[in-house]
Amino acid sequence: MKIIIFDLDDTLIDEQKYVQSGLEHVSKQINQEFQKKNIEKELNTIFRKFGRGKVFNIFFNNLTKKNIINQYVKLYRGHYPNIKLKVEAKNLLDKLRKKKQNEISSQQTKTQF
């Protein structure tokens, strides 16, 4: 049995698009709770300046002193991302799938006799 393992981030999907999808999802929730506008823009600015790791810490330090960061980190991590496979990754997976199907059908032919 052969197993092929891929790293997801920046191999099969564009990590930037995953981050953008998560920030968009979280910003909608924040807007509902705090009636604050331009949240997605603000989150993206923080992301570009400081990276992904501290986006919510920095944002909520500016917005409120409540310790609610973990709630939004969970929301971000648990969201269903609006992303697609990279074209190269899809092509490779299609090629591997076809190869596997050919191997299975040729093995079945051999074993049928």
Beta strands, then each sheet from edge to edge (+ up, - down):
end
